Amino acid sequence: MRNPWSREYFRILNLDSALDVLESTNEKLELDITRALKAPVLTNDYEIANVSGDAHLKFISGGGSYIFDDDWLLVVQRSDRTRINPGKLSLFTGRANSLVEFLNPRLVLRELFEEIWLFDHGGSRIVPVSPETSVAASQLISSTRKCSRRSLQVFPATDRALPRLYLVVNWNMVSFRDYLPIMKASSGDLFVLSIVRVNKSINEFMFRDHESRLRQRRLFGLNVNTNELVPIPNQQSFSLKTWKHIARPNCMTEHLQWVINQLSSEVVEPRR
C-alpha cells in the first residue's frame, strides 16, 4: 500500500495540447511526449487537481473492471477523503508511472489486476485474461508465480467492445502505435479502459486481500442496464439480488459513466 504521507504516488505527463498533440480526430490521436518528458512530471493528486483546462492532457490513466453475466459490472466506491472524485463509484484505475507505460499505455491495464484479486473457493487466485489484457497480465502472472506460494490460475475471458482510438505516441526516435479503447475526460485525463467479460456467475468467486480491501473501500455489482447496485461482501458467497439503492449518474466518475453508456447501448467502432 502506498505511504499516505508520501507526495509521490506516480509519474504522469502534463501535455500541452498546442505543443504536444500532432493530430487529434475522432478516430486518431498522435502525441509527441519528448518535450513533456523534459519538464517536471505530475507526481500526486494534489498536483493533478491543480492542473485543468482545455490546454492540458494528463497522459495517461488506465484500468477497467470485470463484467459478469453480461449485465453486472464490478465497481468500487472511492473514499470520501480522496482528492479526485471523492465518494464516487469508479472502475479500478490508476496512473502511468514509467516511460515504458508512457510508450505502451496498454500496460497501464495492470491496475485492473493490482486492485482486484479474485479467488475461487479453494483459495486459488484467478486471473481472467482476455486479448485486451494479455500484455498487461503477462508480467503479473510471471512475478506472482515466482514470488507467491498461492496457486494462480489463468482464466480465459473475452472483452466487451468499447469505442477505440488509433493512438500514436512519439518519443525521440521511438514511435508506439496501438488501437486502444480510450476515453478523454473533461479533466484532460486519457483513460485506457478494458471491460473483461467473465463467463461465470459473480458468486462463484471471492474478492479479498487486494488493494481495495486494504483501503477499506466498498465493492459493488452495478447493473449496466438498470443502474441497480448490489453490495459485494468479502470472503463469502453472495447472490446478485437487487438492492434498493439506485446509483445515479452524478455519483459515478466520468469514466464509469462513459463505460455504462457504451455497454447499455449498441457500440459502433470507428474504422482504423
KEKE-3310 file (N, C-alpha, C; in steps of 0.2 Angstrom, whole numbers, plus 5000, padded with zeros to 4 digits):
npx = (5004:5002:5012:5004:5009:5018:5022:5024:5016:5015:5020:5016:5013:5011:5004:5004:4991:4993:5006:5011:5002:5000:4991:4973:4958:4942:4945:4958:4973:4988:5003:5017:5029:5041:5045:5038:5043:5054:5051:5045:5036:5020:5016:5007:4990:4987:4994:4988:4975:4977:4979:4971:4960:4957:4969:4977:4983:4982:4992:4995:4980:4973:4965:4951:4938:4928:4915:4901:4889:4885:4879:4882:4893:4908:4912:4920:4918:4925:4935:4929:4939:4948:4956:4953:4938:4930:4921:4914:4907:4917:4928:4941:4955:4971:4987:4999:5016:5029:5042:5041:5027:5022:5025:5019:5004:4994:4999:4996:4984:4988:4983:4970:4973:4980:4972:4960:4958:4953:4947:4945:4934:4943:4954:4963:4971:4962:4965:4958:4961:4960:4961:4963:4969:4980:4994:4996:4994:5004:5017:5013:5008:5019:5028:5020:5019:5032:5035:5025:5017:5004:4993:4990:4978:4976:4962:4953:4946:4934:4932:4922:4915:4922:4922:4936:4952:4965:4980:4995:5011:5025:5042:5057:5067:5058:5043:5027:5013:4996:4979:4967:4955:4950:4945:4942:4943:4934:4942:4954:4961:4967:4960:4964:4954:4947:4935:4932:4924:4918:4914:4906:4896:4896:4895:4903:4915:4927:4932:4946:4960:4966:4970:4959:4952:4961:4962:4949:4939:4923:4915:4905:4892:4886:4873:4872:4862:4851:4856:4856:4862:4872:4879:4895:4901:4915:4926:4916:4901:4889:4874:4867:4856:4843:4847:4841:4846:4849:4860:4865:4868:4876:4884:4894:4910:4917:4923:4917:4904:4904:4908:4897:4887:4891:4891:4877:4871:4871:4887:4896:4911:4924:4932:4948)
npy = (4994:5011:5024:5035:5047:5051:5061:5058:5048:5043:5044:5056:5063:5080:5086:5098:5104:5112:5111:5097:5089:5081:5077:5076:5068:5061:5048:5046:5049:5058:5060:5069:5065:5070:5083:5085:5076:5081:5091:5095:5081:5076:5071:5067:5067:5080:5089:5085:5089:5103:5106:5110:5113:5116:5116:5106:5089:5075:5063:5046:5038:5022:5006:4996:4984:4969:4961:4952:4939:4947:4958:4963:4974:4975:4987:5000:5010:5025:5033:5045:5054:5056:5066:5066:5064:5061:5049:5044:5031:5020:5013:5002:5010:5018:5027:5030:5026:5026:5027:5016:5013:5025:5024:5013:5012:5002:4994:5000:4994:4986:4990:4985:4972:4973:4979:4972:4956:4941:4926:4908:4896:4887:4894:4898:4910:4919:4924:4932:4933:4942:4945:4959:4962:4954:4957:4966:4958:4948:4950:4952:4939:4931:4936:4934:4920:4917:4923:4920:4909:4905:4897:4900:4904:4905:4912:4910:4923:4936:4951:4966:4976:4992:5009:5013:5020:5025:5026:5035:5037:5047:5048:5055:5046:5035:5027:5023:5013:5009:5002:5007:5006:5021:5034:5052:5062:5076:5082:5081:5069:5055:5040:5023:5009:4994:4982:4966:4952:4939:4923:4917:4915:4929:4925:4914:4917:4924:4940:4946:4952:4962:4978:4987:4982:4983:4996:4998:5000:5000:4987:4984:4976:4982:4985:4986:4990:4994:5002:4997:4993:4981:4976:4969:4956:4952:4938:4928:4919:4925:4932:4939:4949:4961:4977:4990:5003:5015:5018:5034:5044:5056:5051:5044:5041:5050:5042:5030:5032:5035:5022:5014:5020:5016:5002:5000:5003:5001:4998:5006:5004:5015:5016:5009)
npz = (5000:4996:5004:5014:5018:5009:4995:4982:4971:4958:4941:4930:4914:4909:4897:4884:4874:4862:4859:4860:4854:4839:4830:4831:4830:4829:4827:4828:4837:4839:4848:4854:4866:4869:4873:4885:4893:4897:4905:4922:4930:4934:4951:4961:4968:4972:4964:4952:4953:4953:4940:4926:4912:4894:4888:4893:4893:4903:4903:4907:4911:4917:4917:4922:4923:4928:4920:4924:4919:4908:4912:4925:4932:4940:4952:4962:4977:4979:4992:5003:5007:4997:4985:4971:4963:4976:4985:4974:4963:4954:4941:4942:4942:4938:4938:4925:4927:4923:4910:4901:4902:4897:4884:4880:4883:4885:4895:4906:4910:4920:4932:4933:4937:4949:4958:4959:4966:4963:4970:4969:4977:4983:4986:4976:4967:4954:4937:4925:4909:4894:4876:4876:4888:4889:4887:4898:4909:4908:4914:4927:4930:4928:4939:4950:4950:4953:4965:4974:4986:4984:4973:4956:4944:4927:4918:4905:4896:4888:4879:4882:4869:4867:4861:4850:4848:4837:4842:4843:4849:4850:4854:4855:4844:4844:4841:4846:4842:4843:4844:4854:4867:4872:4882:4883:4897:4904:4912:4906:4907:4899:4897:4896:4894:4899:4898:4905:4900:4910:4910:4920:4934:4946:4959:4961:4964:4976:4983:4989:5000:4992:4985:4986:4996:5007:5008:5013:5005:4997:4988:4973:4964:4949:4939:4922:4914:4922:4932:4945:4961:4970:4985:4988:4998:5008:5006:5006:5000:4989:4982:4967:4971:4969:4976:4986:4984:4971:4959:4954:4940:4944:4954:4950:4943:4929:4919:4922:4920:4906:4902:4906:4898:4885:4886:4888:4877:4859:4852:4840:4832:4827:4811:4807)
capx = (5000:5006:5013:4999:5012:5022:5019:5025:5012:5015:5023:5011:5015:5007:5005:5001:4988:4995:5013:5012:4997:5001:4984:4968:4952:4938:4947:4966:4977:4995:5006:5024:5030:5048:5046:5035:5047:5060:5048:5043:5030:5015:5018:5002:4984:4987:4996:4983:4969:4978:4981:4965:4959:4957:4976:4981:4981:4986:4993:4989:4977:4971:4962:4945:4934:4926:4908:4898:4883:4884:4875:4884:4900:4911:4914:4922:4917:4931:4934:4927:4944:4952:4956:4950:4932:4928:4914:4910:4908:4923:4931:4948:4960:4977:4991:5005:5022:5036:5042:5038:5020:5020:5026:5014:4998:4991:5002:4993:4979:4990:4979:4965:4975:4983:4967:4955:4960:4948:4949:4940:4933:4948:4959:4967:4969:4960:4967:4954:4965:4957:4966:4965:4973:4985:5000:4997:4994:5009:5022:5010:5007:5026:5030:5016:5021:5039:5036:5019:5015:4997:4992:4987:4975:4974:4955:4952:4940:4934:4931:4916:4918:4922:4925:4943:4956:4971:4985:5002:5015:5032:5047:5064:5066:5054:5036:5022:5006:4991:4972:4965:4949:4952:4940:4945:4938:4934:4948:4960:4964:4966:4959:4964:4950:4946:4930:4933:4918:4919:4908:4904:4892:4900:4895:4907:4922:4928:4936:4949:4967:4968:4971:4953:4950:4966:4960:4943:4934:4917:4914:4898:4890:4882:4869:4874:4856:4846:4860:4855:4868:4872:4885:4898:4904:4922:4927:4910:4897:4883:4870:4865:4849:4843:4847:4836:4849:4850:4866:4863:4874:4881:4888:4899:4915:4916:4925:4912:4898:4906:4908:4890:4884:4893:4888:4870:4869:4875:4893:4899:4918:4927:4937:4955)
capy = (5000:5017:5028:5041:5053:5052:5065:5055:5042:5041:5049:5057:5068:5085:5088:5104:5102:5116:5109:5090:5085:5082:5076:5074:5067:5056:5041:5045:5054:5057:5064:5068:5067:5072:5090:5084:5071:5085:5095:5091:5077:5077:5065:5066:5070:5087:5092:5084:5093:5110:5107:5109:5117:5113:5115:5101:5082:5072:5057:5043:5033:5016:5001:4993:4980:4963:4961:4945:4938:4952:4964:4966:4976:4976:4993:5002:5016:5029:5036:5052:5058:5056:5072:5065:5060:5058:5046:5041:5024:5020:5007:5001:5013:5021:5032:5028:5028:5025:5028:5011:5014:5031:5022:5007:5013:4996:4991:5003:4990:4982:4992:4980:4966:4975:4981:4966:4950:4936:4919:4903:4894:4883:4898:4899:4917:4919:4930:4932:4936:4942:4948:4966:4962:4949:4960:4969:4952:4943:4952:4950:4931:4928:4938:4930:4913:4916:4925:4919:4902:4904:4894:4905:4901:4910:4911:4913:4928:4940:4958:4969:4981:4999:5013:5013:5026:5024:5030:5036:5040:5048:5050:5055:5042:5029:5028:5017:5013:5004:5003:5006:5009:5027:5040:5058:5065:5083:5085:5080:5063:5050:5033:5017:5005:4987:4978:4959:4948:4933:4919:4913:4919:4933:4922:4909:4920:4929:4946:4948:4953:4966:4985:4990:4979:4985:5003:4998:5003:4995:4984:4983:4974:4988:4983:4992:4992:4997:5005:4994:4991:4975:4976:4963:4955:4950:4931:4924:4919:4930:4932:4946:4951:4968:4981:4996:5009:5015:5023:5040:5046:5061:5048:5040:5045:5052:5036:5025:5034:5033:5015:5012:5022:5011:4995:4999:5004:4997:5001:5006:5006:5019:5012:5011)
capz = (5000:4996:5010:5014:5019:5003:4990:4976:4970:4952:4937:4924:4910:4908:4890:4881:4868:4857:4858:4860:4851:4832:4826:4835:4827:4832:4825:4829:4842:4839:4853:4854:4873:4870:4877:4891:4897:4900:4910:4928:4929:4940:4955:4966:4966:4973:4958:4946:4954:4951:4933:4922:4906:4888:4885:4896:4893:4908:4900:4904:4916:4914:4921:4920:4928:4925:4919:4925:4916:4903:4915:4931:4932:4947:4953:4969:4979:4981:4999:5004:5009:4991:4981:4965:4963:4982:4986:4968:4961:4950:4939:4945:4938:4941:4933:4922:4932:4920:4902:4897:4902:4893:4877:4879:4888:4886:4901:4912:4912:4926:4938:4934:4941:4955:4963:4960:4967:4963:4972:4969:4984:4985:4988:4971:4964:4947:4933:4919:4904:4888:4871:4878:4894:4890:4888:4905:4913:4907:4919:4934:4931:4929:4945:4955:4951:4956:4972:4979:4987:4982:4966:4952:4938:4921:4917:4898:4896:4882:4880:4879:4865:4868:4855:4850:4845:4835:4846:4841:4854:4848:4859:4851:4838:4846:4839:4848:4839:4845:4843:4861:4870:4875:4883:4886:4902:4904:4916:4902:4908:4894:4900:4893:4898:4897:4902:4903:4901:4913:4908:4926:4939:4950:4966:4961:4966:4982:4982:4995:5000:4987:4987:4988:5003:5011:5009:5016:5000:4996:4981:4971:4957:4946:4933:4917:4911:4926:4937:4952:4965:4974:4989:4987:5004:5007:5009:5007:4994:4989:4976:4964:4972:4969:4982:4985:4982:4964:4958:4950:4936:4947:4959:4946:4940:4922:4915:4923:4916:4899:4900:4906:4891:4880:4887:4888:4870:4854:4851:4833:4832:4821:4806:4808)
cpx = (5004:5007:5009:5003:5017:5019:5020:5021:5013:5019:5019:5013:5009:5008:5001:4998:4991:5002:5014:5007:4998:4995:4979:4961:4948:4940:4955:4968:4984:4998:5014:5026:5037:5049:5043:5039:5053:5057:5046:5036:5026:5016:5012:4995:4983:4989:4991:4978:4970:4980:4974:4965:4960:4964:4980:4978:4985:4987:4997:4986:4974:4968:4956:4941:4932:4918:4906:4891:4880:4880:4878:4892:4902:4914:4916:4920:4923:4929:4932:4933:4949:4951:4952:4944:4930:4921:4911:4912:4913:4925:4938:4953:4966:4981:4997:5011:5029:5036:5040:5030:5018:5020:5021:5009:4994:4993:4999:4987:4981:4986:4973:4966:4977:4977:4961:4958:4954:4951:4943:4939:4938:4954:4964:4965:4968:4962:4963:4958:4961:4962:4968:4970:4979:4992:5001:4997:5000:5015:5019:5010:5014:5029:5027:5018:5028:5039:5030:5018:5008:4997:4988:4984:4974:4967:4954:4945:4940:4932:4925:4918:4917:4924:4933:4946:4962:4976:4992:5006:5022:5036:5054:5063:5062:5047:5032:5016:5002:4984:4969:4958:4951:4946:4944:4940:4939:4940:4955:4964:4962:4966:4959:4960:4948:4940:4930:4927:4920:4913:4906:4900:4897:4900:4899:4914:4921:4933:4940:4957:4970:4968:4965:4951:4955:4964:4952:4937:4928:4916:4907:4897:4885:4879:4870:4867:4851:4849:4859:4861:4867:4879:4888:4902:4911:4922:4921:4906:4892:4880:4868:4858:4849:4843:4843:4839:4850:4855:4864:4869:4879:4885:4893:4904:4914:4917:4920:4906:4898:4905:4901:4886:4885:4890:4881:4867:4873:4881:4895:4906:4920:4931:4944:4958)
cpy = (5006:5021:5034:5047:5055:5057:5062:5048:5039:5046:5050:5063:5073:5088:5094:5103:5105:5113:5102:5086:5086:5081:5073:5074:5062:5049:5040:5051:5052:5062:5063:5070:5069:5078:5089:5080:5076:5090:5091:5087:5078:5070:5063:5069:5078:5091:5091:5088:5101:5111:5105:5114:5113:5112:5109:5094:5079:5064:5052:5039:5027:5011:4998:4989:4974:4964:4953:4945:4943:4958:4967:4967:4977:4983:4994:5009:5020:5032:5043:5057:5059:5063:5072:5061:5057:5055:5043:5034:5025:5013:5007:5004:5016:5025:5028:5030:5027:5026:5023:5011:5020:5029:5016:5008:5007:4993:4994:4999:4985:4984:4987:4974:4967:4976:4976:4960:4945:4929:4914:4900:4889:4887:4900:4906:4916:4925:4929:4936:4936:4945:4955:4966:4958:4952:4963:4963:4948:4944:4950:4942:4928:4930:4934:4923:4912:4918:4923:4911:4900:4901:4900:4902:4906:4908:4914:4917:4932:4947:4961:4975:4988:5003:5014:5019:5023:5029:5030:5040:5041:5050:5049:5051:5035:5031:5022:5018:5008:5006:5001:5009:5015:5032:5046:5061:5073:5086:5084:5074:5059:5043:5028:5012:4999:4984:4971:4955:4941:4929:4914:4918:4923:4929:4916:4911:4923:4934:4947:4949:4958:4973:4988:4988:4982:4993:5004:5001:4998:4993:4983:4980:4979:4985:4988:4994:4996:5002:5003:4992:4985:4975:4969:4962:4952:4943:4927:4924:4924:4929:4939:4947:4958:4972:4987:5002:5009:5020:5028:5042:5051:5058:5043:5044:5046:5046:5031:5026:5033:5026:5012:5014:5018:5004:4994:5001:5000:5001:5001:5009:5010:5014:5014:5015)
cpz = (5000:5003:5010:5015:5014:4998:4983:4975:4963:4948:4931:4920:4909:4901:4888:4874:4862:4855:4857:4856:4843:4828:4831:4831:4831:4832:4827:4833:4841:4843:4852:4862:4874:4875:4884:4896:4900:4905:4917:4927:4935:4944:4960:4964:4968:4967:4952:4947:4953:4944:4929:4916:4900:4885:4888:4895:4899:4906:4904:4910:4913:4919:4918:4925:4924:4925:4919:4922:4911:4906:4921:4931:4939:4947:4961:4971:4982:4988:4998:5005:5003:4988:4975:4965:4970:4982:4980:4967:4955:4947:4943:4941:4942:4936:4930:4927:4929:4912:4898:4897:4897:4886:4875:4884:4889:4893:4907:4914:4918:4932:4939:4938:4948:4960:4964:4961:4968:4965:4971:4976:4987:4987:4983:4968:4956:4943:4926:4914:4897:4883:4873:4883:4895:4891:4895:4910:4914:4913:4926:4935:4932:4936:4951:4956:4954:4963:4977:4980:4985:4975:4962:4945:4933:4918:4910:4898:4889:4884:4878:4875:4867:4862:4856:4847:4843:4838:4844:4846:4851:4854:4856:4845:4839:4844:4841:4845:4841:4844:4850:4862:4874:4876:4885:4891:4901:4908:4912:4903:4901:4897:4895:4897:4895:4901:4900:4905:4904:4913:4914:4930:4944:4957:4966:4963:4973:4980:4989:4994:4995:4989:4989:4995:5008:5013:5012:5011:4999:4989:4980:4965:4954:4939:4928:4913:4915:4932:4944:4955:4969:4978:4988:4994:5003:5010:5010:5001:4994:4982:4973:4965:4972:4975:4981:4982:4975:4963:4953:4946:4940:4953:4956:4943:4932:4918:4916:4920:4909:4897:4901:4900:4886:4880:4887:4882:4865:4852:4843:4833:4826:4817:4808:4802)
residu = (MET:ARG:ASN:PRO:TRP:SER:ARG:GLU:TYR:PHE:ARG:ILE:LEU:ASN:LEU:ASP:SER:ALA:LEU:ASP:VAL:LEU:GLU:SER:THR:ASN:GLU:LYS:LEU:GLU:LEU:ASP:ILE:THR:ARG:ALA:LEU:LYS:ALA:PRO:VAL:LEU:THR:ASN:ASP:TYR:GLU:ILE:ALA:ASN:VAL:SER:GLY:ASP:ALA:HIS:LEU:LYS:PHE:ILE:SER:GLY:GLY:GLY:SER:TYR:ILE:PHE:ASP:ASP:ASP:TRP:LEU:LEU:VAL:VAL:GLN:ARG:SER:ASP:ARG:THR:ARG:ILE:ASN:PRO:GLY:LYS:LEU:SER:LEU:PHE:THR:GLY:ARG:ALA:ASN:SER:LEU:VAL:GLU:PHE:LEU:ASN:PRO:ARG:LEU:VAL:LEU:ARG:GLU:LEU:PHE:GLU:GLU:ILE:TRP:LEU:PHE:ASP:HIS:GLY:GLY:SER:ARG:ILE:VAL:PRO:VAL:SER:PRO:GLU:THR:SER:VAL:ALA:ALA:SER:GLN:LEU:ILE:SER:SER:THR:ARG:LYS:CYS:SER:ARG:ARG:SER:LEU:GLN:VAL:PHE:PRO:ALA:THR:ASP:ARG:ALA:LEU:PRO:ARG:LEU:TYR:LEU:VAL:VAL:ASN:TRP:ASN:MET:VAL:SER:PHE:ARG:ASP:TYR:LEU:PRO:ILE:MET:LYS:ALA:SER:SER:GLY:ASP:LEU:PHE:VAL:LEU:SER:ILE:VAL:ARG:VAL:ASN:LYS:SER:ILE:ASN:GLU:PHE:MET:PHE:ARG:ASP:HIS:GLU:SER:ARG:LEU:ARG:GLN:ARG:ARG:LEU:PHE:GLY:LEU:ASN:VAL:ASN:THR:ASN:GLU:LEU:VAL:PRO:ILE:PRO:ASN:GLN:GLN:SER:PHE:SER:LEU:LYS:THR:TRP:LYS:HIS:ILE:ALA:ARG:PRO:ASN:CYS:MET:THR:GLU:HIS:LEU:GLN:TRP:VAL:ILE:ASN:GLN:LEU:SER:SER:GLU:VAL:VAL:GLU:PRO:ARG:ARG)
# end
